[in-house]
Amino acid sequence: MKLHDLQPAEGSKHRRRRVGRGISAGQGKTAGRGTKGQRSRTGRGIKPYFEGGQLPLVRRLPHNRGFKNLFRVEYQVVNLDALNQFDAGAQVTPDALVARGLVRHSDRVKVLGNGALTKSLNVQAHAFSDSAKEKIAAAGGTAEEIPGN
């Protein structure tokens, strides 16, 4: 078999139906369009998303409400009780938090004051809540802020 011998299987290809060409086109008096209605007319066509005059779905849904601050700084948060898995006196950095699986990446990390810290740790992060700073200091550790990216 050669490339020029290739052809589609018998019966798999059909001629395009040319609707609206009269009785002689072999489709009866309505030309394959059914009877009456918007879809039977020439030049018919409804816009995408048109739902017959009903309020369209794209207008019923509350799209793009509110305000999106372009300058918002997103932090990855870690609670104090999660830091208890480090050894006492350890240096806790964003990279160490990533290694332990507490945050996904070390771009911007914020430590929150949920839970209790039972060990003295030297914690470095990009931001701390006030309660987290107090609890770290009360446990005998230090909270050092890293300048943000």
DRENTOR-518206 format. One line per field, with one value per residue: x, y, z of N, C-alpha, C in turn; chain. Coordinates in steps of 0.2 Angstrom, whole numbers. Layout:
BEGIN
n_east = [X / ...]
n_north = [Y / ...]
n_up = [Z / ...]
ca_east = [X / ...]
ca_north = [Y / ...]
ca_up = [Z / ...]
c_east = [X / ...]
c_north = [Y / ...]
c_up = [Z / ...]
ch = [A / ...]
% end
This chain:
BEGIN
n_east = [4 / 3 / 5 / -3 / -13 / -21 / -37 / -53 / -64 / -77 / -92 / -90 / -88 / -98 / -109 / -110 / -125 / -135 / -145 / -161 / -163 / -173 / -187 / -182 / -169 / -170 / -175 / -188 / -202 / -199 / -186 / -177 / -176 / -186 / -202 / -207 / -203 / -189 / -177 / -179 / -178 / -170 / -153 / -155 / -150 / -143 / -136 / -121 / -124 / -136 / -152 / -166 / -172 / -173 / -165 / -148 / -136 / -123 / -125 / -133 / -124 / -113 / -101 / -85 / -86 / -83 / -66 / -49 / -34 / -19 / -7 / -7 / 1 / 5 / 6 / 13 / 7 / 12 / 8 / 11 / 11 / 15 / 29 / 34 / 39 / 53 / 69 / 75 / 82 / 85 / 88 / 76 / 71 / 64 / 68 / 70 / 57 / 51 / 58 / 53 / 40 / 30 / 27 / 25 / 33 / 48 / 46 / 38 / 35 / 24 / 23 / 11 / 1 / -6 / -9 / 3 / 20 / 33 / 46 / 63 / 66 / 75 / 68 / 66 / 58 / 47 / 37 / 28 / 15 / 9 / 5 / 12 / 26 / 27 / 24 / 35 / 46 / 42 / 44 / 58 / 65 / 70 / 63 / 66 / 64 / 65 / 70 / 57 / 53]
n_north = [-6 / 11 / 28 / 36 / 27 / 27 / 30 / 35 / 25 / 15 / 24 / 32 / 45 / 60 / 70 / 87 / 94 / 104 / 116 / 124 / 125 / 123 / 113 / 104 / 100 / 89 / 88 / 90 / 101 / 110 / 110 / 103 / 110 / 109 / 115 / 132 / 145 / 153 / 146 / 141 / 151 / 161 / 168 / 167 / 167 / 166 / 176 / 170 / 165 / 170 / 168 / 168 / 179 / 178 / 183 / 182 / 169 / 174 / 187 / 185 / 180 / 185 / 193 / 199 / 208 / 220 / 224 / 223 / 223 / 228 / 229 / 221 / 211 / 195 / 183 / 167 / 158 / 152 / 144 / 146 / 134 / 125 / 126 / 119 / 107 / 109 / 107 / 113 / 129 / 129 / 136 / 144 / 146 / 153 / 144 / 132 / 130 / 126 / 115 / 106 / 105 / 114 / 126 / 131 / 138 / 149 / 163 / 174 / 173 / 172 / 173 / 167 / 169 / 158 / 145 / 137 / 140 / 130 / 129 / 136 / 146 / 152 / 162 / 166 / 177 / 184 / 192 / 195 / 192 / 202 / 195 / 183 / 187 / 191 / 178 / 171 / 178 / 176 / 162 / 162 / 164 / 172 / 184 / 187 / 199 / 197 / 207 / 210 / 203]
n_up = [0 / -4 / -1 / -10 / -11 / -1 / 7 / 14 / 24 / 16 / 15 / 26 / 24 / 21 / 11 / 12 / 20 / 11 / 17 / 15 / 1 / -7 / -14 / -24 / -19 / -12 / 1 / 5 / 8 / 19 / 19 / 28 / 39 / 49 / 55 / 55 / 67 / 75 / 72 / 60 / 50 / 38 / 40 / 53 / 70 / 86 / 99 / 108 / 124 / 125 / 132 / 128 / 132 / 145 / 160 / 158 / 163 / 165 / 169 / 180 / 190 / 203 / 197 / 199 / 210 / 223 / 228 / 223 / 231 / 224 / 229 / 240 / 253 / 254 / 266 / 272 / 285 / 301 / 316 / 333 / 341 / 332 / 331 / 341 / 338 / 335 / 341 / 358 / 359 / 346 / 329 / 321 / 305 / 289 / 279 / 286 / 291 / 279 / 276 / 286 / 282 / 286 / 280 / 263 / 254 / 256 / 255 / 261 / 277 / 291 / 309 / 320 / 335 / 340 / 351 / 363 / 366 / 371 / 372 / 371 / 358 / 344 / 333 / 316 / 305 / 292 / 297 / 313 / 324 / 337 / 349 / 347 / 347 / 361 / 367 / 363 / 368 / 382 / 383 / 383 / 371 / 356 / 344 / 328 / 315 / 298 / 284 / 272 / 255]
ca_east = [0 / 6 / 2 / -8 / -19 / -25 / -44 / -57 / -68 / -83 / -98 / -88 / -89 / -105 / -109 / -113 / -132 / -136 / -152 / -164 / -162 / -180 / -189 / -177 / -163 / -172 / -177 / -195 / -204 / -196 / -178 / -173 / -176 / -192 / -207 / -208 / -199 / -183 / -172 / -180 / -177 / -163 / -150 / -156 / -144 / -144 / -129 / -119 / -126 / -143 / -157 / -172 / -174 / -172 / -158 / -143 / -132 / -117 / -128 / -136 / -119 / -110 / -94 / -80 / -88 / -78 / -60 / -43 / -28 / -14 / -1 / -7 / 7 / 2 / 10 / 12 / 6 / 13 / 6 / 17 / 11 / 18 / 36 / 36 / 43 / 60 / 73 / 76 / 88 / 86 / 87 / 70 / 71 / 59 / 70 / 69 / 50 / 50 / 61 / 48 / 33 / 26 / 25 / 26 / 40 / 50 / 46 / 36 / 32 / 22 / 21 / 5 / 2 / -10 / -6 / 8 / 27 / 35 / 54 / 66 / 68 / 77 / 64 / 67 / 52 / 46 / 32 / 26 / 9 / 11 / 5 / 18 / 32 / 26 / 25 / 42 / 50 / 41 / 47 / 65 / 67 / 70 / 59 / 69 / 61 / 69 / 67 / 53 / 56]
ca_north = [0 / 17 / 34 / 38 / 22 / 28 / 33 / 34 / 19 / 16 / 26 / 36 / 52 / 62 / 76 / 92 / 95 / 111 / 117 / 130 / 126 / 122 / 106 / 100 / 98 / 82 / 88 / 92 / 108 / 114 / 110 / 100 / 115 / 109 / 120 / 138 / 147 / 156 / 142 / 139 / 156 / 162 / 173 / 167 / 166 / 169 / 177 / 166 / 167 / 172 / 163 / 169 / 185 / 177 / 186 / 177 / 167 / 178 / 193 / 183 / 179 / 191 / 193 / 205 / 213 / 222 / 228 / 219 / 227 / 226 / 230 / 217 / 207 / 188 / 179 / 160 / 158 / 147 / 145 / 145 / 127 / 120 / 127 / 115 / 101 / 110 / 106 / 119 / 133 / 129 / 142 / 143 / 151 / 151 / 138 / 126 / 128 / 123 / 108 / 103 / 105 / 119 / 131 / 128 / 141 / 153 / 170 / 178 / 169 / 176 / 168 / 169 / 167 / 152 / 139 / 139 / 138 / 127 / 129 / 143 / 146 / 159 / 162 / 172 / 177 / 191 / 196 / 192 / 195 / 204 / 189 / 178 / 190 / 190 / 171 / 168 / 181 / 173 / 156 / 163 / 164 / 178 / 184 / 192 / 200 / 197 / 212 / 207 / 203]
ca_up = [0 / -5 / 1 / -14 / -11 / 5 / 6 / 19 / 23 / 13 / 19 / 32 / 22 / 19 / 8 / 17 / 18 / 9 / 19 / 12 / -7 / -11 / -14 / -28 / -15 / -9 / 8 / 6 / 7 / 24 / 18 / 33 / 45 / 53 / 53 / 58 / 72 / 74 / 69 / 53 / 46 / 35 / 44 / 60 / 75 / 93 / 102 / 113 / 131 / 125 / 135 / 126 / 135 / 153 / 162 / 157 / 168 / 166 / 172 / 187 / 195 / 206 / 195 / 199 / 215 / 228 / 227 / 224 / 232 / 220 / 234 / 246 / 254 / 256 / 270 / 274 / 292 / 305 / 323 / 338 / 343 / 327 / 332 / 347 / 335 / 334 / 348 / 362 / 357 / 338 / 325 / 316 / 299 / 284 / 276 / 291 / 291 / 273 / 277 / 290 / 279 / 289 / 275 / 256 / 252 / 261 / 252 / 266 / 283 / 297 / 314 / 323 / 342 / 342 / 355 / 367 / 365 / 377 / 371 / 370 / 351 / 340 / 327 / 311 / 300 / 289 / 302 / 319 / 327 / 344 / 354 / 345 / 350 / 368 / 369 / 361 / 373 / 388 / 383 / 383 / 365 / 352 / 338 / 324 / 309 / 292 / 279 / 267 / 248]
c_east = [4 / 2 / -4 / -14 / -23 / -32 / -48 / -61 / -74 / -89 / -96 / -88 / -95 / -104 / -112 / -120 / -133 / -144 / -154 / -163 / -168 / -181 / -185 / -171 / -164 / -173 / -184 / -196 / -201 / -188 / -174 / -172 / -182 / -197 / -207 / -203 / -192 / -177 / -173 / -179 / -170 / -160 / -151 / -149 / -145 / -137 / -128 / -122 / -133 / -148 / -164 / -176 / -174 / -165 / -153 / -139 / -126 / -119 / -131 / -130 / -116 / -103 / -91 / -83 / -82 / -71 / -54 / -37 / -22 / -7 / -2 / -1 / 4 / 7 / 8 / 12 / 8 / 11 / 11 / 17 / 15 / 26 / 39 / 40 / 50 / 63 / 74 / 82 / 89 / 85 / 81 / 70 / 66 / 61 / 69 / 62 / 48 / 52 / 56 / 41 / 28 / 23 / 27 / 33 / 41 / 50 / 44 / 32 / 30 / 20 / 16 / 5 / -3 / -6 / 0 / 15 / 30 / 43 / 56 / 69 / 71 / 73 / 65 / 61 / 51 / 41 / 30 / 20 / 12 / 11 / 10 / 24 / 32 / 27 / 32 / 47 / 49 / 44 / 55 / 68 / 68 / 66 / 63 / 66 / 66 / 66 / 63 / 56 / 53]
c_north = [6 / 23 / 36 / 33 / 23 / 32 / 31 / 28 / 20 / 18 / 31 / 44 / 54 / 69 / 81 / 94 / 103 / 113 / 124 / 131 / 124 / 114 / 101 / 98 / 92 / 82 / 91 / 99 / 113 / 114 / 108 / 105 / 114 / 114 / 126 / 139 / 150 / 152 / 140 / 145 / 157 / 168 / 173 / 166 / 169 / 170 / 172 / 169 / 169 / 167 / 165 / 175 / 185 / 181 / 181 / 175 / 171 / 185 / 191 / 182 / 185 / 191 / 200 / 210 / 214 / 225 / 223 / 223 / 224 / 225 / 225 / 212 / 200 / 185 / 172 / 160 / 152 / 149 / 143 / 137 / 123 / 121 / 122 / 109 / 102 / 109 / 113 / 122 / 133 / 136 / 141 / 148 / 148 / 144 / 131 / 125 / 125 / 116 / 103 / 102 / 109 / 124 / 128 / 131 / 147 / 161 / 174 / 174 / 174 / 171 / 171 / 166 / 162 / 147 / 142 / 136 / 136 / 127 / 135 / 142 / 152 / 159 / 168 / 171 / 184 / 195 / 192 / 195 / 197 / 199 / 184 / 181 / 189 / 183 / 169 / 171 / 177 / 166 / 156 / 163 / 171 / 178 / 190 / 193 / 201 / 203 / 208 / 207 / 208]
c_up = [0 / -2 / -3 / -14 / -5 / 4 / 12 / 18 / 20 / 17 / 25 / 30 / 19 / 15 / 12 / 15 / 17 / 11 / 15 / 5 / -10 / -11 / -18 / -25 / -12 / -2 / 10 / 6 / 13 / 24 / 24 / 39 / 50 / 51 / 58 / 64 / 70 / 70 / 62 / 48 / 44 / 40 / 51 / 64 / 81 / 95 / 107 / 120 / 131 / 127 / 134 / 130 / 143 / 154 / 162 / 163 / 170 / 169 / 179 / 192 / 197 / 204 / 197 / 204 / 219 / 225 / 228 / 225 / 228 / 224 / 240 / 247 / 257 / 260 / 271 / 281 / 295 / 312 / 327 / 340 / 338 / 328 / 337 / 344 / 334 / 341 / 351 / 360 / 350 / 335 / 320 / 311 / 294 / 280 / 280 / 291 / 285 / 273 / 281 / 288 / 282 / 285 / 268 / 253 / 257 / 259 / 258 / 271 / 288 / 303 / 318 / 330 / 344 / 346 / 359 / 365 / 371 / 377 / 370 / 363 / 348 / 334 / 323 / 306 / 298 / 293 / 308 / 321 / 334 / 349 / 353 / 348 / 358 / 371 / 368 / 367 / 380 / 389 / 383 / 377 / 362 / 346 / 334 / 317 / 303 / 287 / 274 / 260 / 245]
ch = [A / A / A / A / A / A / A / A / A / A / A / A / A / A / A / A / A / A / A / A / A / A / A / A / A / A / A / A / A / A / A / A / A / A / A / A / A / A / A / A / A / A / A / A / A / A / A / A / A / A / A / A / A / A / A / A / A / A / A / A / A / A / A / A / A / A / A / A / A / A / A / A / A / A / A / A / A / A / A / A / A / A / A / A / A / A / A / A / A / A / A / A / A / A / A / A / A / A / A / A / A / A / A / A / A / A / A / A / A / A / A / A / A / A / A / A / A / A / A / A / A / A / A / A / A / A / A / A / A / A / A / A / A / A / A / A / A / A / A / A / A / A / A / A / A / A / A / A / A]
% end
